[in-house]
Amino acid sequence: MNENNESIKVGFLYPGYAAEDDYPELGKMVDPRVDVHLVHTEFNEDAHTVEALSEMGSVPRIHEGIKHLANSGVQSVIWTSTSASFVLGLEGIKKQVEALEEGLGVPASTTALTFIRAVKTIGAKRVAIAATYPEDVAIIFKKFLESFGIEVLQYASKGIITAAEVGTLPKEEVIQFAKENDCPVADALLIPDTALHSALWIEDLEKVVGKPVLTANQVSFWEALRLTGQFKPQTGLGTLFNQEAIKEGGKLFDYSS
């Protein structure tokens, strides 16, 4: 535990309802256990379209969520949506992070940025993407990764419009989707979308594809823990959790190094 023998507390702003149960599950799986504070944020439309995602990840929506984490004692906070972050571009992401940090006074990040740090932490240079999104949104994620010097060898799109539907995908279908859309020469397989369950399946996913697998909920939780300064390498949650955490803080442009 930490020096004051107090529980580690991390916060997540999660749009809607889909796979949010991954977060308390991850809180129980790590050592030491982590106290998860999860707030559901609202939006106008559950749709993987640029317009709907941009509204979902807008600063006013984030400010609404922040109110529910005030005085919770969280030591870090993550805007827990991949697509409702990267569709806004780096300037939009910067505004999201600034809103979180200014509103709660703790280190913050977004799932999209966390993928960048996670890829660099495991030393991956070339990746494959298995995305549940429609193709146009998957392409935006591909370009986002490439803007940080990550080579995307191939990407796949499952074409699902709503987060609610993604949240219903069973383990067998997720593992098959990963297996079918890995690239043999990629260093890692990335599976974005925090609406997709993965917490209990990460080791199985890595076994099937034979390489590191990074999922949205996995990397989000890892970054929340890393930002508290109390992360320690451990087994059971994939290659990412076996690595020594990068020590610098969570400011936006730290991710380029």
C-alpha positions as CSV (number, residue, x, y, z in Angstrom):
1,M,0.0,0.0,0.0
2,N,1.1,3.6,0.0
3,E,3.2,5.3,2.7
4,N,0.1,6.6,4.6
5,N,-1.6,3.2,4.4
6,E,-4.5,4.8,2.6
7,S,-6.3,3.2,-0.4
8,I,-5.4,4.3,-3.9
9,K,-8.4,6.2,-5.4
10,V,-8.8,6.8,-9.1
11,G,-11.5,8.5,-11.1
12,F,-13.1,7.8,-14.5
13,L,-15.6,9.8,-16.5
14,Y,-17.4,7.2,-18.6
15,P,-19.9,8.2,-21.3
16,G,-23.1,6.1,-21.0
17,Y,-23.4,2.5,-20.1
18,A,-21.6,-0.4,-21.9
19,A,-18.5,-2.0,-20.3
20,E,-18.0,0.3,-17.3
21,D,-18.0,-2.8,-15.0
22,D,-14.5,-3.5,-16.2
23,Y,-13.2,-0.7,-14.0
24,P,-14.2,-2.0,-10.6
25,E,-13.2,-5.4,-11.8
26,L,-9.7,-4.1,-12.6
27,G,-9.6,-2.4,-9.2
28,K,-10.0,-5.8,-7.6
29,M,-7.5,-7.5,-9.8
30,V,-4.5,-5.2,-9.2
31,D,-2.2,-5.3,-6.2
32,P,-2.8,-3.4,-4.1
33,R,-6.5,-3.1,-4.7
34,V,-7.7,0.3,-6.0
35,D,-10.8,2.2,-5.1
36,V,-12.6,3.1,-8.3
37,H,-14.8,6.2,-8.6
38,L,-16.7,6.0,-11.9
39,V,-19.1,8.7,-13.1
40,H,-21.4,8.2,-16.1
41,T,-21.5,11.3,-18.3
42,E,-24.4,12.2,-20.6
43,F,-24.5,12.8,-24.3
44,N,-27.0,13.5,-27.1
45,E,-26.6,10.4,-29.1
46,D,-25.0,6.9,-28.7
47,A,-23.3,6.7,-32.1
48,H,-19.8,6.2,-33.4
49,T,-20.0,9.2,-35.7
50,V,-17.7,12.2,-35.6
51,E,-20.5,14.6,-34.8
52,A,-22.0,12.5,-31.9
53,L,-18.5,11.7,-30.5
54,S,-17.4,15.4,-30.6
55,E,-20.5,16.4,-28.6
56,M,-19.9,13.5,-26.2
57,G,-16.4,14.5,-25.5
58,S,-17.0,18.3,-25.3
59,V,-15.6,20.3,-22.4
60,P,-19.2,21.1,-21.1
61,R,-19.9,17.4,-20.8
62,I,-16.6,16.8,-19.0
63,H,-17.3,19.7,-16.7
64,E,-20.7,18.1,-15.8
65,G,-18.9,14.9,-14.9
66,I,-16.2,16.6,-12.8
67,K,-18.9,17.9,-10.4
68,H,-19.6,14.4,-9.4
69,L,-16.0,13.6,-8.6
70,A,-15.4,16.8,-6.5
71,N,-14.4,15.9,-2.9
72,S,-14.1,12.2,-3.8
73,G,-10.3,12.2,-3.0
74,V,-9.3,10.7,-6.3
75,Q,-5.6,10.9,-7.0
76,S,-6.0,10.8,-10.8
77,V,-8.7,11.0,-13.4
78,I,-9.2,9.7,-16.9
79,W,-11.7,10.7,-19.6
80,T,-12.6,7.2,-20.5
81,S,-13.5,7.2,-24.1
82,T,-11.1,6.6,-26.9
83,S,-13.1,7.9,-29.9
84,A,-14.7,10.8,-28.0
85,S,-11.2,12.1,-27.6
86,F,-9.1,11.4,-30.8
87,V,-11.9,12.7,-33.1
88,L,-11.3,16.1,-31.6
89,G,-7.6,16.2,-32.6
90,L,-4.7,17.2,-30.3
91,E,-6.1,20.6,-29.6
92,G,-9.4,19.1,-28.5
93,I,-7.6,16.6,-26.4
94,K,-5.6,19.3,-24.7
95,K,-8.8,21.1,-23.7
96,Q,-10.2,17.8,-22.3
97,V,-7.0,17.2,-20.2
98,E,-6.9,20.8,-19.0
99,A,-10.5,20.7,-17.9
100,L,-9.9,17.6,-15.9
101,E,-6.8,18.8,-14.2
102,E,-8.1,22.3,-13.5
103,G,-11.4,21.0,-12.3
104,L,-10.1,18.3,-9.9
105,G,-6.5,19.4,-9.2
106,V,-5.0,15.9,-10.0
107,P,-3.1,14.4,-12.9
108,A,-5.4,13.5,-15.8
109,S,-5.4,12.0,-19.3
110,T,-7.7,10.5,-21.9
111,T,-7.9,7.0,-23.2
112,A,-6.7,8.1,-26.6
113,L,-3.5,9.6,-25.2
114,T,-3.1,6.6,-22.9
115,F,-2.8,4.3,-25.9
116,I,0.2,6.4,-27.1
117,R,2.0,6.1,-23.8
118,A,1.1,2.4,-23.5
119,V,2.5,1.6,-27.0
120,K,5.7,3.4,-26.1
121,T,6.0,1.7,-22.7
122,I,5.9,-1.8,-24.2
123,G,8.4,-0.7,-26.9
124,A,6.1,-1.3,-29.9
125,K,7.0,0.4,-33.1
126,R,4.5,-1.2,-35.5
127,V,1.0,-2.1,-34.6
128,A,-2.3,-3.5,-35.9
129,I,-5.7,-2.2,-35.0
130,A,-8.9,-4.3,-34.4
131,A,-11.5,-1.6,-34.0
132,T,-15.2,-2.1,-33.3
133,Y,-15.9,1.3,-34.9
134,P,-17.2,2.2,-38.4
135,E,-14.4,2.5,-40.8
136,D,-14.2,6.3,-41.0
137,V,-13.7,6.5,-37.2
138,A,-11.2,3.6,-37.3
139,I,-9.2,5.6,-39.9
140,I,-9.1,8.7,-37.6
141,F,-7.6,6.5,-34.8
142,K,-5.0,5.2,-37.3
143,K,-4.0,8.7,-38.3
144,F,-3.9,9.7,-34.6
145,L,-1.4,6.9,-33.8
146,E,0.7,7.8,-36.9
147,S,0.9,11.4,-35.7
148,F,3.0,10.1,-32.8
149,G,5.3,8.1,-35.0
150,I,3.6,4.8,-34.5
151,E,3.5,2.7,-37.7
152,V,0.1,1.1,-38.3
153,L,0.6,-1.9,-40.5
154,Q,-3.1,-2.7,-40.9
155,Y,-6.5,-1.8,-39.4
156,A,-9.9,-3.6,-39.2
157,S,-13.3,-2.1,-38.6
158,K,-16.2,-4.1,-37.2
159,G,-18.6,-1.4,-38.2
160,I,-20.7,-1.2,-35.0
161,I,-22.5,2.1,-34.5
162,T,-23.5,2.2,-30.8
163,A,-21.5,1.6,-27.7
164,A,-24.4,-0.2,-26.2
165,E,-24.1,-2.9,-28.9
166,V,-20.3,-3.1,-28.4
167,G,-20.8,-3.8,-24.7
168,T,-22.8,-6.9,-25.5
169,L,-20.1,-8.7,-27.5
170,P,-19.1,-12.0,-25.7
171,K,-15.6,-13.2,-25.0
172,E,-15.5,-15.7,-27.8
173,E,-16.5,-13.1,-30.4
174,V,-13.9,-10.6,-29.1
175,I,-11.1,-13.1,-29.1
176,Q,-12.0,-14.3,-32.7
177,F,-12.1,-10.7,-33.9
178,A,-8.6,-10.1,-32.4
179,K,-7.3,-13.3,-33.9
180,E,-8.6,-12.6,-37.4
181,N,-7.3,-9.0,-37.5
182,D,-3.8,-9.3,-36.1
183,C,-0.9,-8.7,-38.4
184,P,1.9,-11.3,-38.0
185,V,4.7,-8.8,-38.1
186,A,3.1,-6.2,-35.8
187,D,4.7,-5.7,-32.4
188,A,1.3,-5.3,-30.7
189,L,-2.4,-5.4,-31.4
190,L,-4.6,-2.5,-30.3
191,I,-8.3,-2.9,-29.6
192,P,-9.8,0.5,-28.9
193,D,-13.3,1.3,-27.6
194,T,-14.0,1.5,-23.8
195,A,-17.5,0.1,-24.6
196,L,-15.8,-3.3,-25.2
197,H,-15.3,-5.6,-22.3
198,S,-11.8,-6.9,-21.9
199,A,-10.7,-6.8,-18.2
200,L,-11.1,-10.6,-17.7
201,W,-9.8,-11.6,-21.1
202,I,-6.5,-9.8,-21.6
203,E,-4.3,-12.8,-20.9
204,D,-6.4,-14.9,-23.2
205,L,-6.2,-12.3,-25.9
206,E,-2.4,-12.2,-25.7
207,K,-2.2,-16.0,-25.7
208,V,-4.3,-16.3,-28.9
209,V,-2.4,-13.6,-30.9
210,G,1.0,-14.4,-29.4
211,K,2.0,-10.8,-28.7
212,P,1.1,-7.8,-26.5
213,V,-2.6,-6.7,-26.7
214,L,-3.7,-3.3,-25.6
215,T,-7.4,-2.7,-24.9
216,A,-9.1,0.6,-24.1
217,N,-10.2,-0.3,-20.6
218,Q,-6.9,-1.9,-19.7
219,V,-4.8,1.1,-20.8
220,S,-7.1,3.5,-19.2
221,F,-6.9,1.8,-15.8
222,W,-3.1,1.4,-16.1
223,E,-2.7,5.1,-16.8
224,A,-5.0,6.1,-13.9
225,L,-2.8,4.0,-11.6
226,R,0.4,5.2,-13.1
227,L,-0.5,8.8,-12.6
228,T,-1.0,8.3,-8.9
229,G,2.7,7.4,-8.7
230,Q,1.9,4.1,-7.0
231,F,2.0,1.6,-9.9
232,K,4.1,-1.5,-9.6
233,P,4.6,-4.2,-12.3
234,Q,2.4,-7.2,-11.8
235,T,1.1,-10.3,-13.7
236,G,-2.4,-11.2,-14.8
237,L,-3.2,-8.1,-16.9
238,G,-1.1,-8.5,-19.9
239,T,2.3,-7.3,-21.1
240,L,1.6,-3.7,-20.3
241,F,1.2,-4.3,-16.6
242,N,4.5,-6.3,-16.5
243,Q,6.5,-3.2,-17.5
244,E,8.1,-0.5,-15.3
245,A,6.0,2.6,-15.7
246,I,7.3,5.7,-17.3
247,K,8.1,8.1,-14.5
248,E,7.2,11.5,-15.9
249,G,3.9,13.1,-15.4
250,G,0.8,13.0,-17.6
251,K,1.0,16.3,-19.4
252,L,-0.2,16.2,-23.0
253,F,3.1,16.6,-24.8
254,D,5.0,14.1,-22.6
255,Y,3.5,11.5,-24.9
256,S,5.7,12.4,-27.8
257,S,8.9,11.2,-26.0
